[in-house]
Amino acid sequence: MLAADQRLTEPDLFRTVSRKGRRAGSRTLVAHLLLPDEQQVVGMSGRDSSPRPARAGFVVSKAVGNAVVRNRVKRRLRHAVRPLLAGLPAGAVLVVRAQPAAAASSYPELVADLARCLERVVAPGQASGQEAR
């Protein structure tokens, strides 16, 4: 389980990160990351001046499977993201979108795909399928 201050719950911020953030994908998931300096450009800077920890949100659509499968995928992704949030800059916002292939994937495969996607999203200027906007 993620701590309350690490959870992304605002729908507008989900939308902004998905549209404006850096993106990297794999067979099982797509990671979108919006860094704090990019948030100020978009106009999403915090209402207070205190730095917030990195936050994460998850999108698992009905295309992934029924409710049982979707919840299992979300639990696995939450557990995989929790240690990785410490490596992100304070104020960063991460949205992880599960692909239908995530339903049949093992936990180690999801962790490896997530780590690979985060590497590509955090490291700027790589042209290996990353779309920085």
PyMOL commands that place a pseudoatom at each C-alpha (Angstrom):
pseudoatom trace, name=CA, resn=MET, resi=1, chain=A, elem=C, hetatm=0, pos=[0.000, 0.000, 0.000]
pseudoatom trace, name=CA, resn=LEU, resi=2, chain=A, elem=C, hetatm=0, pos=[1.230, 3.483, -0.791]
pseudoatom trace, name=CA, resn=ALA, resi=3, chain=A, elem=C, hetatm=0, pos=[1.238, 6.164, 1.882]
pseudoatom trace, name=CA, resn=ALA, resi=4, chain=A, elem=C, hetatm=0, pos=[-1.531, 8.732, 1.548]
pseudoatom trace, name=CA, resn=ASP, resi=5, chain=A, elem=C, hetatm=0, pos=[0.867, 11.495, 0.507]
pseudoatom trace, name=CA, resn=GLN, resi=6, chain=A, elem=C, hetatm=0, pos=[2.274, 9.271, -2.266]
pseudoatom trace, name=CA, resn=ARG, resi=7, chain=A, elem=C, hetatm=0, pos=[-1.100, 8.565, -3.894]
pseudoatom trace, name=CA, resn=LEU, resi=8, chain=A, elem=C, hetatm=0, pos=[-2.276, 10.486, -6.913]
pseudoatom trace, name=CA, resn=THR, resi=9, chain=A, elem=C, hetatm=0, pos=[-6.018, 11.074, -6.663]
pseudoatom trace, name=CA, resn=GLU, resi=10, chain=A, elem=C, hetatm=0, pos=[-6.781, 14.274, -8.602]
pseudoatom trace, name=CA, resn=PRO, resi=11, chain=A, elem=C, hetatm=0, pos=[-8.372, 13.488, -11.992]
pseudoatom trace, name=CA, resn=ASP, resi=12, chain=A, elem=C, hetatm=0, pos=[-7.042, 16.691, -13.578]
pseudoatom trace, name=CA, resn=LEU, resi=13, chain=A, elem=C, hetatm=0, pos=[-3.484, 15.810, -12.624]
pseudoatom trace, name=CA, resn=PHE, resi=14, chain=A, elem=C, hetatm=0, pos=[-3.915, 12.281, -14.025]
pseudoatom trace, name=CA, resn=ARG, resi=15, chain=A, elem=C, hetatm=0, pos=[-4.986, 13.853, -17.305]
pseudoatom trace, name=CA, resn=THR, resi=16, chain=A, elem=C, hetatm=0, pos=[-2.161, 16.393, -17.325]
pseudoatom trace, name=CA, resn=VAL, resi=17, chain=A, elem=C, hetatm=0, pos=[0.523, 13.793, -16.609]
pseudoatom trace, name=CA, resn=SER, resi=18, chain=A, elem=C, hetatm=0, pos=[-0.851, 11.477, -19.295]
pseudoatom trace, name=CA, resn=ARG, resi=19, chain=A, elem=C, hetatm=0, pos=[-0.905, 14.249, -21.899]
pseudoatom trace, name=CA, resn=LYS, resi=20, chain=A, elem=C, hetatm=0, pos=[2.104, 16.403, -21.026]
pseudoatom trace, name=CA, resn=GLY, resi=21, chain=A, elem=C, hetatm=0, pos=[4.478, 14.045, -19.210]
pseudoatom trace, name=CA, resn=ARG, resi=22, chain=A, elem=C, hetatm=0, pos=[7.301, 11.981, -20.624]
pseudoatom trace, name=CA, resn=ARG, resi=23, chain=A, elem=C, hetatm=0, pos=[6.177, 8.549, -21.766]
pseudoatom trace, name=CA, resn=ALA, resi=24, chain=A, elem=C, hetatm=0, pos=[7.776, 5.144, -22.179]
pseudoatom trace, name=CA, resn=GLY, resi=25, chain=A, elem=C, hetatm=0, pos=[5.999, 1.899, -22.869]
pseudoatom trace, name=CA, resn=SER, resi=26, chain=A, elem=C, hetatm=0, pos=[6.464, -1.831, -22.846]
pseudoatom trace, name=CA, resn=ARG, resi=27, chain=A, elem=C, hetatm=0, pos=[4.306, -4.828, -23.639]
pseudoatom trace, name=CA, resn=THR, resi=28, chain=A, elem=C, hetatm=0, pos=[2.634, -4.782, -20.217]
pseudoatom trace, name=CA, resn=LEU, resi=29, chain=A, elem=C, hetatm=0, pos=[2.496, -1.110, -19.199]
pseudoatom trace, name=CA, resn=VAL, resi=30, chain=A, elem=C, hetatm=0, pos=[3.072, 2.525, -20.113]
pseudoatom trace, name=CA, resn=ALA, resi=31, chain=A, elem=C, hetatm=0, pos=[4.725, 4.923, -17.653]
pseudoatom trace, name=CA, resn=HIS, resi=32, chain=A, elem=C, hetatm=0, pos=[4.037, 8.673, -17.779]
pseudoatom trace, name=CA, resn=LEU, resi=33, chain=A, elem=C, hetatm=0, pos=[6.217, 10.977, -15.670]
pseudoatom trace, name=CA, resn=LEU, resi=34, chain=A, elem=C, hetatm=0, pos=[5.845, 14.692, -15.046]
pseudoatom trace, name=CA, resn=LEU, resi=35, chain=A, elem=C, hetatm=0, pos=[8.826, 16.223, -13.249]
pseudoatom trace, name=CA, resn=PRO, resi=36, chain=A, elem=C, hetatm=0, pos=[8.456, 19.209, -10.879]
pseudoatom trace, name=CA, resn=ASP, resi=37, chain=A, elem=C, hetatm=0, pos=[10.161, 21.705, -13.211]
pseudoatom trace, name=CA, resn=GLU, resi=38, chain=A, elem=C, hetatm=0, pos=[7.824, 20.651, -16.047]
pseudoatom trace, name=CA, resn=GLN, resi=39, chain=A, elem=C, hetatm=0, pos=[4.791, 21.124, -13.794]
pseudoatom trace, name=CA, resn=GLN, resi=40, chain=A, elem=C, hetatm=0, pos=[5.559, 24.817, -13.442]
pseudoatom trace, name=CA, resn=VAL, resi=41, chain=A, elem=C, hetatm=0, pos=[5.622, 25.171, -17.217]
pseudoatom trace, name=CA, resn=VAL, resi=42, chain=A, elem=C, hetatm=0, pos=[2.226, 23.472, -17.426]
pseudoatom trace, name=CA, resn=GLY, resi=43, chain=A, elem=C, hetatm=0, pos=[0.863, 25.599, -14.584]
pseudoatom trace, name=CA, resn=MET, resi=44, chain=A, elem=C, hetatm=0, pos=[0.431, 22.755, -12.113]
pseudoatom trace, name=CA, resn=SER, resi=45, chain=A, elem=C, hetatm=0, pos=[2.842, 24.020, -9.463]
pseudoatom trace, name=CA, resn=GLY, resi=46, chain=A, elem=C, hetatm=0, pos=[1.794, 23.287, -5.918]
pseudoatom trace, name=CA, resn=ARG, resi=47, chain=A, elem=C, hetatm=0, pos=[-0.508, 25.567, -3.992]
pseudoatom trace, name=CA, resn=ASP, resi=48, chain=A, elem=C, hetatm=0, pos=[1.939, 25.627, -1.091]
pseudoatom trace, name=CA, resn=SER, resi=49, chain=A, elem=C, hetatm=0, pos=[5.692, 26.031, -1.142]
pseudoatom trace, name=CA, resn=SER, resi=50, chain=A, elem=C, hetatm=0, pos=[6.485, 22.855, 0.815]
pseudoatom trace, name=CA, resn=PRO, resi=51, chain=A, elem=C, hetatm=0, pos=[7.929, 20.109, -1.376]
pseudoatom trace, name=CA, resn=ARG, resi=52, chain=A, elem=C, hetatm=0, pos=[5.654, 17.109, -1.837]
pseudoatom trace, name=CA, resn=PRO, resi=53, chain=A, elem=C, hetatm=0, pos=[7.024, 13.597, -2.172]
pseudoatom trace, name=CA, resn=ALA, resi=54, chain=A, elem=C, hetatm=0, pos=[6.835, 11.824, -5.517]
pseudoatom trace, name=CA, resn=ARG, resi=55, chain=A, elem=C, hetatm=0, pos=[3.325, 10.527, -6.164]
pseudoatom trace, name=CA, resn=ALA, resi=56, chain=A, elem=C, hetatm=0, pos=[1.969, 7.675, -8.262]
pseudoatom trace, name=CA, resn=GLY, resi=57, chain=A, elem=C, hetatm=0, pos=[-1.373, 6.799, -9.788]
pseudoatom trace, name=CA, resn=PHE, resi=58, chain=A, elem=C, hetatm=0, pos=[-2.568, 3.779, -11.741]
pseudoatom trace, name=CA, resn=VAL, resi=59, chain=A, elem=C, hetatm=0, pos=[-4.899, 3.310, -14.686]
pseudoatom trace, name=CA, resn=VAL, resi=60, chain=A, elem=C, hetatm=0, pos=[-6.178, -0.217, -15.266]
pseudoatom trace, name=CA, resn=SER, resi=61, chain=A, elem=C, hetatm=0, pos=[-9.030, -0.329, -17.781]
pseudoatom trace, name=CA, resn=LYS, resi=62, chain=A, elem=C, hetatm=0, pos=[-11.632, -3.015, -18.371]
pseudoatom trace, name=CA, resn=ALA, resi=63, chain=A, elem=C, hetatm=0, pos=[-9.603, -4.159, -21.369]
pseudoatom trace, name=CA, resn=VAL, resi=64, chain=A, elem=C, hetatm=0, pos=[-7.163, -5.726, -18.876]
pseudoatom trace, name=CA, resn=GLY, resi=65, chain=A, elem=C, hetatm=0, pos=[-9.797, -8.099, -17.502]
pseudoatom trace, name=CA, resn=ASN, resi=66, chain=A, elem=C, hetatm=0, pos=[-12.613, -8.433, -15.010]
pseudoatom trace, name=CA, resn=ALA, resi=67, chain=A, elem=C, hetatm=0, pos=[-12.573, -6.742, -11.588]
pseudoatom trace, name=CA, resn=VAL, resi=68, chain=A, elem=C, hetatm=0, pos=[-10.579, -9.520, -9.927]
pseudoatom trace, name=CA, resn=VAL, resi=69, chain=A, elem=C, hetatm=0, pos=[-7.852, -9.365, -12.573]
pseudoatom trace, name=CA, resn=ARG, resi=70, chain=A, elem=C, hetatm=0, pos=[-7.754, -5.554, -12.614]
pseudoatom trace, name=CA, resn=ASN, resi=71, chain=A, elem=C, hetatm=0, pos=[-7.381, -5.380, -8.841]
pseudoatom trace, name=CA, resn=ARG, resi=72, chain=A, elem=C, hetatm=0, pos=[-4.615, -7.997, -8.875]
pseudoatom trace, name=CA, resn=VAL, resi=73, chain=A, elem=C, hetatm=0, pos=[-2.730, -5.990, -11.519]
pseudoatom trace, name=CA, resn=LYS, resi=74, chain=A, elem=C, hetatm=0, pos=[-3.181, -2.777, -9.491]
pseudoatom trace, name=CA, resn=ARG, resi=75, chain=A, elem=C, hetatm=0, pos=[-1.905, -4.438, -6.305]
pseudoatom trace, name=CA, resn=ARG, resi=76, chain=A, elem=C, hetatm=0, pos=[1.146, -5.773, -8.115]
pseudoatom trace, name=CA, resn=LEU, resi=77, chain=A, elem=C, hetatm=0, pos=[1.901, -2.408, -9.697]
pseudoatom trace, name=CA, resn=ARG, resi=78, chain=A, elem=C, hetatm=0, pos=[1.480, -0.567, -6.380]
pseudoatom trace, name=CA, resn=HIS, resi=79, chain=A, elem=C, hetatm=0, pos=[3.870, -2.971, -4.701]
pseudoatom trace, name=CA, resn=ALA, resi=80, chain=A, elem=C, hetatm=0, pos=[6.387, -2.582, -7.537]
pseudoatom trace, name=CA, resn=VAL, resi=81, chain=A, elem=C, hetatm=0, pos=[6.211, 1.236, -7.567]
pseudoatom trace, name=CA, resn=ARG, resi=82, chain=A, elem=C, hetatm=0, pos=[6.578, 1.791, -3.817]
pseudoatom trace, name=CA, resn=PRO, resi=83, chain=A, elem=C, hetatm=0, pos=[10.390, 1.316, -3.606]
pseudoatom trace, name=CA, resn=LEU, resi=84, chain=A, elem=C, hetatm=0, pos=[10.946, 3.164, -6.907]
pseudoatom trace, name=CA, resn=LEU, resi=85, chain=A, elem=C, hetatm=0, pos=[9.225, 6.365, -5.731]
pseudoatom trace, name=CA, resn=ALA, resi=86, chain=A, elem=C, hetatm=0, pos=[12.164, 7.124, -3.420]
pseudoatom trace, name=CA, resn=GLY, resi=87, chain=A, elem=C, hetatm=0, pos=[14.414, 7.405, -6.484]
pseudoatom trace, name=CA, resn=LEU, resi=88, chain=A, elem=C, hetatm=0, pos=[12.231, 10.021, -8.167]
pseudoatom trace, name=CA, resn=PRO, resi=89, chain=A, elem=C, hetatm=0, pos=[12.676, 13.742, -7.479]
pseudoatom trace, name=CA, resn=ALA, resi=90, chain=A, elem=C, hetatm=0, pos=[10.415, 15.332, -4.873]
pseudoatom trace, name=CA, resn=GLY, resi=91, chain=A, elem=C, hetatm=0, pos=[7.223, 16.580, -6.470]
pseudoatom trace, name=CA, resn=ALA, resi=92, chain=A, elem=C, hetatm=0, pos=[7.386, 14.219, -9.463]
pseudoatom trace, name=CA, resn=VAL, resi=93, chain=A, elem=C, hetatm=0, pos=[4.114, 12.636, -10.565]
pseudoatom trace, name=CA, resn=LEU, resi=94, chain=A, elem=C, hetatm=0, pos=[4.023, 9.144, -12.095]
pseudoatom trace, name=CA, resn=VAL, resi=95, chain=A, elem=C, hetatm=0, pos=[1.054, 7.536, -13.837]
pseudoatom trace, name=CA, resn=VAL, resi=96, chain=A, elem=C, hetatm=0, pos=[1.317, 3.849, -14.713]
pseudoatom trace, name=CA, resn=ARG, resi=97, chain=A, elem=C, hetatm=0, pos=[-1.173, 2.593, -17.282]
pseudoatom trace, name=CA, resn=ALA, resi=98, chain=A, elem=C, hetatm=0, pos=[-1.568, -1.186, -17.532]
pseudoatom trace, name=CA, resn=GLN, resi=99, chain=A, elem=C, hetatm=0, pos=[-1.859, -2.816, -20.940]
pseudoatom trace, name=CA, resn=PRO, resi=100, chain=A, elem=C, hetatm=0, pos=[-4.039, -5.925, -21.473]
pseudoatom trace, name=CA, resn=ALA, resi=101, chain=A, elem=C, hetatm=0, pos=[-0.906, -8.114, -21.485]
pseudoatom trace, name=CA, resn=ALA, resi=102, chain=A, elem=C, hetatm=0, pos=[-0.338, -7.208, -17.818]
pseudoatom trace, name=CA, resn=ALA, resi=103, chain=A, elem=C, hetatm=0, pos=[-3.134, -9.596, -16.818]
pseudoatom trace, name=CA, resn=ALA, resi=104, chain=A, elem=C, hetatm=0, pos=[-1.157, -12.638, -17.927]
pseudoatom trace, name=CA, resn=SER, resi=105, chain=A, elem=C, hetatm=0, pos=[2.254, -11.365, -16.801]
pseudoatom trace, name=CA, resn=SER, resi=106, chain=A, elem=C, hetatm=0, pos=[4.085, -12.528, -13.718]
pseudoatom trace, name=CA, resn=TYR, resi=107, chain=A, elem=C, hetatm=0, pos=[5.072, -10.131, -10.957]
pseudoatom trace, name=CA, resn=PRO, resi=108, chain=A, elem=C, hetatm=0, pos=[8.812, -10.248, -11.833]
pseudoatom trace, name=CA, resn=GLU, resi=109, chain=A, elem=C, hetatm=0, pos=[7.963, -9.396, -15.441]
pseudoatom trace, name=CA, resn=LEU, resi=110, chain=A, elem=C, hetatm=0, pos=[5.857, -6.392, -14.353]
pseudoatom trace, name=CA, resn=VAL, resi=111, chain=A, elem=C, hetatm=0, pos=[8.675, -5.184, -12.071]
pseudoatom trace, name=CA, resn=ALA, resi=112, chain=A, elem=C, hetatm=0, pos=[11.249, -5.507, -14.865]
pseudoatom trace, name=CA, resn=ASP, resi=113, chain=A, elem=C, hetatm=0, pos=[9.027, -3.674, -17.364]
pseudoatom trace, name=CA, resn=LEU, resi=114, chain=A, elem=C, hetatm=0, pos=[8.305, -0.907, -14.856]
pseudoatom trace, name=CA, resn=ALA, resi=115, chain=A, elem=C, hetatm=0, pos=[11.987, -0.439, -14.030]
pseudoatom trace, name=CA, resn=ARG, resi=116, chain=A, elem=C, hetatm=0, pos=[12.900, -0.353, -17.726]
pseudoatom trace, name=CA, resn=CYS, resi=117, chain=A, elem=C, hetatm=0, pos=[10.178, 2.197, -18.506]
pseudoatom trace, name=CA, resn=LEU, resi=118, chain=A, elem=C, hetatm=0, pos=[11.146, 4.405, -15.559]
pseudoatom trace, name=CA, resn=GLU, resi=119, chain=A, elem=C, hetatm=0, pos=[14.785, 4.340, -16.640]
pseudoatom trace, name=CA, resn=ARG, resi=120, chain=A, elem=C, hetatm=0, pos=[13.818, 5.582, -20.086]
pseudoatom trace, name=CA, resn=VAL, resi=121, chain=A, elem=C, hetatm=0, pos=[11.453, 8.240, -18.753]
pseudoatom trace, name=CA, resn=VAL, resi=122, chain=A, elem=C, hetatm=0, pos=[13.804, 9.640, -16.103]
pseudoatom trace, name=CA, resn=ALA, resi=123, chain=A, elem=C, hetatm=0, pos=[16.877, 9.759, -18.375]
pseudoatom trace, name=CA, resn=PRO, resi=124, chain=A, elem=C, hetatm=0, pos=[16.260, 12.636, -20.807]
pseudoatom trace, name=CA, resn=GLY, resi=125, chain=A, elem=C, hetatm=0, pos=[17.301, 12.582, -24.440]
pseudoatom trace, name=CA, resn=GLN, resi=126, chain=A, elem=C, hetatm=0, pos=[17.164, 8.873, -25.179]
pseudoatom trace, name=CA, resn=ALA, resi=127, chain=A, elem=C, hetatm=0, pos=[15.558, 8.067, -28.493]
pseudoatom trace, name=CA, resn=SER, resi=128, chain=A, elem=C, hetatm=0, pos=[14.677, 4.429, -27.706]
pseudoatom trace, name=CA, resn=GLY, resi=129, chain=A, elem=C, hetatm=0, pos=[10.933, 4.797, -28.069]
pseudoatom trace, name=CA, resn=GLN, resi=130, chain=A, elem=C, hetatm=0, pos=[10.577, 7.551, -25.498]
pseudoatom trace, name=CA, resn=GLU, resi=131, chain=A, elem=C, hetatm=0, pos=[8.391, 10.472, -26.383]
pseudoatom trace, name=CA, resn=ALA, resi=132, chain=A, elem=C, hetatm=0, pos=[9.299, 13.541, -24.400]
pseudoatom trace, name=CA, resn=ARG, resi=133, chain=A, elem=C, hetatm=0, pos=[6.813, 16.345, -24.813]
for i in range(1, 133): cmd.bond("trace and resi %d" % i, "trace and resi %d" % (i + 1))
show_as sticks, trace
zoom trace
